[in-house]
Amino acid sequence: MIRYLLSAALLMAISAGTAAADDGSKGTKVTLVYEHELPNVPGKSIRGVLVEYEPGGANAAHTHPKSAFIYATVLEGEIRSQVNDGPEQTFGPGQNWSENPGDHHNVSANASTTKPAKLFAVFVVDTDDKVLVTPIKK
């Protein structure tokens, strides 16, 4: 059911038009495909983000707004992910993970150097938070 809802929301948002964002990562495209203020939770919004990885593509280590709870699911290919000091894991189509407010996303990469990969991330975030990805400075 969750997969159907995510797919339906993604298709509706894409058909309505999208706004692309580039966070400077190599071989990735990040597109905001859905945004809606939550009527029953004043000050909070839900945002849907499509992340497309070219073969070998990866995002730099990053954080998200301190208000953000994130649920991510892989749509295509395989994604390597590491949150905080947890183990690096590889997720395939239909598999998912979540990130809590304040988490560090240390690894976010396509596991393949020959095939593309895609994930859809759902953010529940303060409506005023407009920057969804902040690279971690080392």
Order of alpha helices (4+ residues) and beta strands (2+ residues): alpha-beta-beta-beta-beta-beta-beta-beta-beta-beta-beta-beta
